[in-house]
Amino acid sequence: MLVILGVGLAVAIGATMQRISGMGVGLIAAPVLSLLLGPVDGVLLVNLLAVINAATNTWGMRDDVDWRKFWPIALALPFGVFPGAWVIAHVSPKVLLVLVGALLLLALSIVTLGKRYVPDVEGVVPAAISGVIGGFMNTLAGVAGPAITVYAHAARWPQRVYAATLQPIFLVAGALSFTVKELTGAADVSAIEPALWATTLVALAVGIVVGKLLAPRVPSDIAHKIALALAFLGGATALVRGLL
């Protein structure tokens, strides 16, 4: 029961933050679910939830989506997804937990501490590179956002365009990661208990509704900082537990 409650709370908070700031489900839920369910089943569940959540947000934020910015990143995602699935199939869960925590902390450090040093860069090639890295991280750790965020910051995307365009990218990344891991045998969706599915879907719906209500009242930069702080805590916990 405590595991189910913890999973539900993480998903609800993540969905709320994503609706407000553009990121949240992967950042917050991935490390928590990796700790509670294991790095394989936990990230697989996050991948599927990300698809549902991103589909809802894409529709709600469709007016601000820049499809010209979307395509170079989306088309590059598979080139990171397949290597990520290979790593999952050939590495032990304990090592995977360390990798999840380490990758998350590294990505967040670049986003928060290193973004001031990121030069102005834009174009198809840098966008595609961010897509490859995002696809790999999403498959392995359930977080494509930090890699895309670094590029979006370098390309000086406006906040509204950034938050909206991330959603269809998350949708494609989650669908690819989930499908490839299932087809290659790197993960098995049947290993996740029905009670967890029910809990996470309800929590996701609650988070989306709450996020929609709070979005006009909570500045996106504040929500973004809260999401990053929670993600740092989750990533550090996963890393320490994996090392121990």
N, C-alpha and C positions, 0 to 999 in steps of 0.2 A: 504493500500500500504506500509506503514512503517513497519507493522508487517511482510509482505511478504519479504520485503527487509532485515529486521533484521534476519529472519529465513534463508534466502538464504546465507547471509554473514557468519553467524555462521557455517552453514553446509560446505560451501566452505573452510573456514579456518580450520575447524576440519578435513576434508578429506585430505587437504594438509599436515597438521601436522602428521596425522596418516601414510601417505605414507612414510614420512621421518623418524619418530621416533618410530612408532609402535602403538601409542595411539593418540587420538585427537577427533574423531567424538563424542564419548560419553562424554568425558571430557568437551569439549567446547560447543557442540550443546545442550546437555541435560539440563543444567541450563538455557540457553537462551530460548530454546523452552518451557521449563516448565513455565518460566515467561510470554512468549508471548501467548502460547496456552493453558496453564494450565498443571498441573503435570501429568494428566492422558493421554490426547491426545498428549502432547509434548513428553513424554517418549515413548509412543507407536510408534510415528513417528520416533524417534531416533532408536528404536529397529529394525524397518524395514530397515532404511537407513544403519544401522550397518551391516545387513546381506548382502546387495548389495555391500557395500564398502569392507567388509571383504572378500567376494567371489572374487572380483577383485584383492585385495592385496594378497590373498592366492595363486592365480595362478601366479602373478608376482614375488612372493617371495618364490615359492615352493621349490627351491633348498636348502633353509636354514631352512625349517620347520623340527623340530624334532618330529616325530609322537609318539615316545615313551614317550616324555614329555607331549604331547597333550592328550592322552587317559585318564589318571587318573583324570585330571581336567575336561575334557568334560563329562565324565560319571557321575561326581558328581554334575554337574550344575542343573539337575532337582530337587534335594533335597533342593535347595535354591529358585528355580523359583516358585514352588507351594506356599510356605509360603509368598513370595512376592506378588503374585497375590491375596492371601487371604487378606493381609493387604490393598491393593488397594481397594478391594471391600467393606471393612468395615470401612474405615477411610475417613474423609471429605477432599476435595481438599486443604483446607487451611492448615490442619495438614500435608497432603502429601507434600506440598511445603516446609514446615519447615523440614520435614524428608529428602527430596531431598537435600536441602542445607546443613543440618547438616551431613548427611552421606558422602556427597562429601567432605566437609571440613575435616571431621575426617579421611577419607581415604587418602586424599592428605597430611595431616599432618603426617600420619604414613609413607607414601612413601618418603616425602621430609625431615622431621625432625627426624623421628624415625628409618629410615632404617639403620643408623649406629649402632643402638643397637640390630638389628635383628641378632640372632646367625645363624651360618651355619646349615641349616636344609634341608634335601631332603628325598625323598621317597614317596611311594604311599599315605600314610595317610596324611602327610602335604599337598601334592598336592590336594588330595580330599577335604580337609578342605577349601583350597583356592577356589576350584571350587564351593563349597556350598555357601560360602560368596559372591563370584563373581556372582553366579546365583541370589541370593537374591537382591544384589545391582543393578544388571542389570535390573531386573524386576521392582524394585521400583524407581530407579533413573537413569537408562540408562547407568550406568558405571560399567562394570565388571573389567576393567583394573587395578585399584589400588590394589584390593585384589590379583590378579594374580601377579602383579609386586612385592609385598612384598615377596611372595614365590619365585619368579624367582630370586630376589636379594639374598634371603637366600640360595637358591640352587646354586648360582653363575652361572647362565646361561650366556653364551657369548651374547653380544649385538645383533649381527646379528641373532642368534638363537632365542633370546627373541622377537625381533621385528617381525620376521617371524612367530613364533609359536603362538603368540597372535592372529594372523589373523583368523585361523580356529576356535580357541576358541571363538572369538567374533562372528563368523558366527553361531556357534551352540547356543551360549548364546542368541543372538538376535532372532534367529528363535524360540527357546523354549519360550522366554519371550513373544514374539508377539503372538504365537499360543495359549499358555495357557491363556493369558489374554482375547483373543477373545473367546475361547471355554467356559471359565468360566463366561463370561459376565463382567469381571473386567474392560474392555475397549471395545470401538466400533470404528473400523476403518472407518466406514461410516460417523462418525462425523467430519472427517478431510476434509476440502474443496478441490476440485480438483485443484484449483489454487496453493494451498500449495504443493500438490504432484508434480505438474509440476515444481514449483520453486525449490524445494529441490532436485529433480532428476537432473535438469540442474546444480545446484550448486555443487552437489556431483560429477558429471562428470568433471566439471571445476576443482574442488579441486584435484581429482585424477590425472588429466593431469598435473596440475601445480606442484603437489607433486612429480610426476615422473620426471619432468624436474629439480626440485630443489634438489632432493635427492642426486645426485652426488656432488652438490656444497655446500650444507648446512650441517654442522656436526649434526649428530642425537642428540647429547647431548644438543646442543643449541636449536634445535626445540623442544626437550622434555621439556626444562625449560620454553620456551615460552608457550607451551601448558598448563603446570602446572600453570603458572601465570594467564593465561586467565581463567582456570578452577576455581582457587581460587576466582577470581573476580566474576565469575558467581555464584558460590556456596554461597558466602557471600551475594550477592544481593538477591538470592532466599530465603535464610534464613531470612534476614531482612524483606523482603516483606511479607513472610508468618507470621512472628511474629507480624508485624504491622496490 
